[in-house]
């Protein structure tokens, strides 16, 4: 892993703090989001979600006493102590020492939320021996959760629903599959196009608070020789709709080639790695009907190179995409369009700061080396690119619309 991290170069090794933006943007940027306000969403992640996750991971494997003690130490450090650096012998210690400059020795709650979340997952992997030389090396601590979801009844029902969509007009199919990929674990709302379930589709559409899907399809007209990048988010039930959308792009010639970017190691519980892509492809190929046909086409696309899976160490770095290394920047520049999936990618794309919701999405992504689209279900505080009328209506609703996963957006910058 150290060689891959070294390849990130100096641009990818800046520490993440309130001055992470470069040039004149620093003075204009609002504060980074932290977890030090009790009752806030970010506070709840560190105080409640992370401890609960540790207990779930602990129960999912027959870990040794040493691993349990390491998990206990991490829990105690987050609740009562200060952020400790990685041990000097850790292979990526130098990089985290640089990324965490200014945060070590302080409360976890005072560190930038994005950094603290990322470092938590790095420390959890270290505690269970993922990066060590022992028998637990490379064992994904989140694999049982991913597998249970992938083999669950909800996925079965969603794959059966594809049969209804098989004979739909291409434009209707495209819209349904785009919405399925957008909603992730509510993907069934996108698949259901029958008249008897029209209300479900309307409910999903009404929860879209920004919709640039027309521009997305304008950038990918049928019959073009486009290369599309898809930066994946979650595995399992959320990755399957992404793969089905990719199949549609290839089958209907919206893209000649798709590059699917995944994480190099387990991250944020369910983020997709290459192994998860293979598991999803197997799940599809084993299914009857339209799902099986899609799985077969995707499997062939992998073997011929029209679908390629790639990864990069920067996908697990605690930094905004604005600080991506040059080799990744060059790769994104070669794509006709890069589709960023999910909430974490959105936070990294626009910057995990207290932006005004009316700040332009185009302005916040102007640094990106090509056309970029965000498909995101809202599960954290950061948001940009909303018109004032939409924002006013959301604020009047009194709902936790920024963090509840009940609203979504499709934003595109050409």
C-alpha positions in Angstrom: 0.0 0.0 0.0 2.9 2.4 0.7 3.9 2.4 -3.0 0.4 3.4 -4.1 0.3 6.1 -1.5 3.7 7.4 -2.6 2.3 7.7 -6.1 -0.2 10.3 -4.8 2.6 12.9 -4.9 3.0 16.0 -2.9 -0.3 17.5 -4.1 -2.2 14.8 -2.2 -0.3 15.1 1.1 -1.5 18.3 2.5 -3.0 18.3 6.0 -6.7 18.7 6.2 -7.8 21.7 8.3 -9.6 24.9 8.1 -7.1 26.2 5.6 -7.1 23.3 3.3 -8.3 25.3 0.3 -5.7 27.1 -1.7 -5.1 30.7 -2.7 -7.8 33.4 -2.3 -10.4 30.7 -1.7 -9.2 30.3 1.9 -10.4 33.6 3.1 -13.8 33.2 1.4 -14.4 29.6 2.6 -16.7 29.0 5.6 -15.6 26.9 8.5 -15.1 23.1 8.1 -17.8 21.0 9.7 -16.7 19.5 13.0 -18.4 17.3 15.6 -18.0 19.5 18.7 -21.6 20.7 18.8 -23.6 18.3 21.0 -26.8 17.1 19.3 -25.5 17.9 15.8 -25.5 15.3 13.1 -21.6 15.1 13.1 -21.6 14.8 16.9 -24.0 11.9 16.7 -21.8 10.0 14.2 -18.8 10.1 16.6 -20.8 9.7 19.8 -23.3 7.1 18.8 -22.8 5.6 15.3 -19.1 4.8 15.6 -19.4 3.1 19.0 -22.4 1.0 17.7 -20.4 0.0 14.7 -17.5 -1.2 16.8 -19.9 -3.4 18.7 -21.3 -4.8 15.5 -17.9 -5.5 14.1 -16.8 -7.1 17.4 -19.8 -9.4 17.3 -19.4 -10.4 13.6 -16.0 -12.2 14.0 -14.3 -14.4 16.6 -11.6 -11.8 17.3 -8.8 -12.5 19.8 -8.5 -10.8 23.1 -5.8 -8.5 21.7 -8.2 -7.3 19.0 -11.0 -6.7 21.5 -8.6 -4.7 23.6 -7.6 -2.6 20.6 -11.2 -1.9 19.9 -11.8 -1.0 23.5 -8.9 1.4 23.4 -10.3 3.1 20.3 -13.7 3.5 21.9 -12.1 5.0 25.1 -9.9 7.4 23.1 -12.8 8.8 21.1 -15.0 9.2 24.2 -12.5 10.4 26.7 -9.1 11.0 25.2 -7.2 12.8 22.5 -6.5 11.7 18.9 -3.4 9.5 18.9 -1.2 9.1 15.8 -0.5 5.7 14.2 2.3 3.7 15.5 5.6 4.4 13.7 5.8 0.9 12.2 2.5 1.3 10.3 3.1 1.4 6.6 1.0 4.5 6.0 2.1 6.3 9.2 4.0 9.1 7.4 1.0 10.0 5.3 -1.4 10.1 8.2 1.1 12.1 10.2 1.0 14.7 7.5 -2.8 14.6 6.9 -3.4 14.8 10.7 -1.0 17.6 11.4 -2.8 19.9 13.9 -5.4 17.3 14.9 -3.3 14.9 17.0 -3.4 15.6 20.7 -6.9 17.2 20.4 -10.3 15.9 21.0 -11.8 13.8 18.1 -14.7 16.2 18.2 -12.6 19.2 17.4 -11.1 17.7 14.3 -12.8 18.3 10.9 -15.7 15.8 10.6 -14.4 14.4 7.3 -11.0 13.8 8.7 -12.2 12.3 11.9 -14.6 9.9 10.1 -11.8 8.7 7.8 -9.3 8.3 10.6 -11.8 6.3 12.6 -12.1 3.7 9.8 -8.3 3.6 9.4 -7.9 3.0 13.2 -10.7 0.4 13.2 -9.0 -1.6 10.4 -5.7 -1.4 12.4 -7.4 -2.6 15.5 -8.7 -5.8 13.9 -5.4 -6.5 12.1 -6.5 -5.7 8.5 -3.1 -4.2 7.6 -1.0 -6.5 9.7 1.1 -9.6 8.8 -1.0 -12.0 10.8 -4.0 -14.3 9.9 -6.5 -11.4 9.9 -4.7 -9.5 7.1 -7.0 -8.4 4.4 -10.2 -9.7 6.1 -12.9 -7.2 5.5 -14.6 -6.5 8.9 -17.7 -5.3 7.1 -18.1 -8.3 4.8 -20.8 -10.0 6.8 -23.0 -6.9 6.6 -22.4 -6.6 2.8 -23.2 -10.2 2.2 -26.3 -10.3 4.3 -27.7 -7.3 2.3 -26.7 -8.7 -1.1 -28.5 -12.0 -0.4 -31.5 -10.4 1.2 -35.1 -10.5 0.1 -35.1 -6.8 -0.9 -32.5 -7.4 -3.5 -34.4 -10.4 -4.8 -37.6 -8.3 -5.2 -35.7 -5.4 -7.0 -34.1 -7.8 -9.4 -37.5 -9.3 -10.3 -38.8 -5.8 -10.9 -36.3 -5.5 -13.7 -38.4 -7.8 -15.8 -41.2 -5.1 -15.8 -38.7 -2.6 -17.2 -37.2 -4.8 -19.9 -39.6 -3.8 -22.6 -40.0 -0.2 -21.6 -39.0 2.6 -24.1 -35.3 3.5 -23.8 -35.9 7.0 -22.4 -38.3 5.6 -19.7 -35.8 2.9 -18.8 -33.0 5.4 -18.7 -34.9 7.6 -16.2 -35.9 4.7 -14.0 -32.3 3.3 -13.9 -30.8 6.7 -13.2 -33.2 7.2 -10.2 -32.5 3.6 -9.0 -28.8 4.4 -8.9 -29.5 7.7 -7.2 -31.6 6.3 -4.4 -29.3 3.4 -3.6 -31.0 1.4 -0.8 -34.4 2.8 -2.0 -33.6 1.6 -5.5 -36.9 -0.2 -5.8 -38.6 3.1 -6.2 -36.6 3.6 -9.4 -37.3 0.1 -10.8 -41.1 0.3 -10.2 -42.7 1.7 -13.3 -45.9 -0.2 -13.5 -49.2 1.8 -13.3 -50.1 0.2 -9.9 -47.0 1.7 -8.3 -47.0 5.1 -10.0 -47.4 6.8 -6.6 -44.1 5.4 -5.4 -42.4 6.9 -8.4 -44.0 10.2 -7.9 -43.0 10.3 -4.3 -39.4 9.6 -5.2 -39.5 12.4 -7.9 -40.9 14.9 -5.5 -38.0 14.3 -3.1 -35.5 15.4 -5.7 -34.5 18.8 -4.6 -32.2 19.5 -7.6 -32.5 17.7 -10.9 -30.0 18.2 -13.7 -30.7 14.8 -15.3 -31.6 16.4 -18.6 -28.1 17.9 -18.8 -26.6 14.6 -17.8 -28.2 12.9 -20.8 -27.3 15.8 -23.1 -23.7 15.1 -22.3 -24.1 11.4 -23.1 -26.2 11.2 -26.3 -26.8 7.7 -27.7 -24.3 6.5 -30.2 -21.4 8.6 -29.0 -17.9 7.3 -28.2 -17.9 8.5 -24.6 -15.8 7.3 -21.7 -17.8 7.6 -18.5 -16.2 7.4 -15.0 -18.4 6.2 -12.1 -16.9 6.8 -8.6 -18.8 4.2 -6.6 -20.2 4.6 -3.1 -21.7 1.6 -1.3 -21.5 -2.0 -2.1 -24.4 -4.6 -2.0 -27.9 -3.2 -2.6 -26.6 0.2 -3.7 -23.9 -1.1 -6.1 -26.3 -3.3 -8.0 -28.3 -0.4 -9.4 -25.0 1.4 -10.3 -24.0 -1.7 -12.3 -27.4 -1.9 -14.0 -27.2 1.8 -15.0 -23.7 1.1 -16.4 -25.1 -1.8 -18.4 -27.7 0.6 -19.8 -25.0 3.2 -20.8 -23.1 0.5 -22.6 -26.1 -1.3 -24.2 -27.7 1.8 -25.5 -24.4 3.3 -26.5 -24.4 6.3 -24.2 -20.9 5.2 -23.5 -18.3 3.2 -25.4 -16.4 2.5 -22.2 -17.1 2.9 -18.5 -14.4 3.1 -15.7 -15.8 2.1 -12.3 -13.6 3.5 -9.5 -13.8 1.7 -6.1 -12.0 1.8 -2.8 -8.6 0.0 -2.3 -9.6 -1.2 1.2 -12.7 -1.3 3.5 -14.0 2.1 4.2 -17.1 3.7 5.7 -18.7 0.3 6.5 -20.1 -0.5 3.1 -18.0 1.3 0.5 -17.4 -0.8 -2.6 -14.1 -2.6 -3.4 -13.3 -4.8 -6.3 -14.4 -7.9 -4.4 -17.8 -6.3 -3.9 -18.1 -5.6 -7.6 -17.4 -9.3 -8.3 -19.9 -10.4 -5.7 -22.6 -8.1 -7.2 -21.8 -9.4 -10.7 -22.2 -13.0 -9.5 -25.5 -12.1 -7.8 -26.8 -10.7 -11.1 -25.6 -13.6 -13.3 -27.2 -16.1 -10.9 -30.6 -14.3 -11.2 -33.3 -15.4 -13.7 -34.8 -13.1 -16.3 -33.6 -9.6 -17.2 -31.3 -9.4 -14.2 -29.4 -12.5 -15.3 -29.1 -11.1 -18.9 -27.7 -7.8 -17.5 -25.2 -9.7 -15.3 -24.0 -11.7 -18.3 -23.5 -8.6 -20.4 -21.6 -6.9 -17.6 -19.4 -10.0 -17.0 -18.5 -9.9 -20.7 -17.9 -6.2 -20.6 -15.4 -6.7 -17.8 -13.5 -9.3 -19.9 -13.5 -7.2 -23.1 -12.5 -4.0 -21.3 -15.6 -1.9 -22.1 -16.1 -2.0 -18.3 -13.0 -1.5 -16.2 -12.6 -1.4 -12.5 -9.9 0.8 -11.0 -8.8 2.1 -7.7 -6.5 4.7 -6.2 -5.2 5.3 -2.7 -6.7 8.8 -2.7 -10.2 7.3 -2.5 -9.4 6.5 1.1 -7.7 9.8 1.9 -9.4 12.3 4.3 -9.3 15.1 1.8 -11.4 17.0 -0.7 -11.2 16.1 -4.4 -9.8 19.6 -4.9 -6.5 18.3 -3.6 -6.5 15.1 -5.7 -3.0 14.0 -7.0 -2.0 14.7 -10.6 -2.4 11.1 -11.8 -6.0 10.9 -10.7 -6.7 14.4 -12.1 -5.4 13.2 -15.5 -7.6 10.2 -15.4 -10.7 12.2 -14.6 -9.8 14.6 -17.4 -10.0 11.8 -19.9 -13.6 11.1 -19.1 -16.5 12.6 -21.1 -18.4 12.7 -17.7 -17.5 11.5 -14.2 -20.4 10.5 -12.1 -19.8 10.8 -8.3 -22.1 8.5 -6.3 -23.2 9.0 -2.8 -22.9 11.3 0.2 -19.2 10.9 1.0 -18.2 11.6 -2.6 -20.4 14.7 -2.5 -18.8 16.0 0.6 -15.3 15.5 -0.9 -16.4 17.0 -4.2 -17.8 20.4 -2.9 -15.8 20.5 0.4 -17.2 19.5 3.8 -17.9 23.0 5.0 -20.8 25.1 6.1 -21.5 26.5 2.6 -24.5 28.5 2.0 -27.0 26.2 0.3 -27.3 28.8 -2.5 -23.6 28.6 -3.5 -23.3 27.5 -7.1 -22.5 23.8 -7.6 -20.7 24.8 -10.8 -18.5 27.3 -8.8 -17.7 24.7 -6.1 -16.7 22.1 -8.8 -14.9 24.5 -11.2 -11.5 22.9 -10.2 -12.6 19.4 -11.4 -10.8 18.5 -14.6 -13.9 17.6 -16.7 -17.6 17.4 -16.6 -18.9 16.0 -13.4 -22.3 14.8 -12.0 -23.3 14.1 -8.4 -25.9 11.5 -7.7 -26.6 11.8 -3.9 -29.1 10.9 -1.3 -28.7 13.5 1.5 -27.2 12.0 4.6 -25.0 14.8 6.0 -25.1 18.6 6.5 -23.2 19.9 3.5 -25.3 21.1 0.5 -24.8 23.6 -2.3 -26.6 24.5 -5.6 -30.2 24.9 -4.3 -32.5 27.6 -5.6 -33.9 29.9 -2.9 -37.5 28.8 -3.3 -36.6 25.1 -2.8 -34.4 26.0 0.2 -37.1 28.1 1.8 -39.7 25.3 1.4 -37.3 22.7 2.9 -36.5 24.9 5.9 -40.2 25.6 6.5 -40.9 21.8 6.6 -39.1 21.4 9.9 -37.8 18.0 8.8 -34.2 16.9 9.0 -34.0 17.0 5.3 -30.2 17.4 5.1 -29.4 14.2 7.0 -32.4 11.8 6.9 -31.8 10.2 3.5 -35.4 11.3 2.5 -34.2 13.8 -0.2 -31.8 13.5 -3.1 -30.2 15.5 -5.9 -28.8 15.2 -9.3 -26.4 18.0 -10.0 -24.2 18.4 -13.1 -21.5 20.8 -14.2 -20.6 20.5 -17.8 
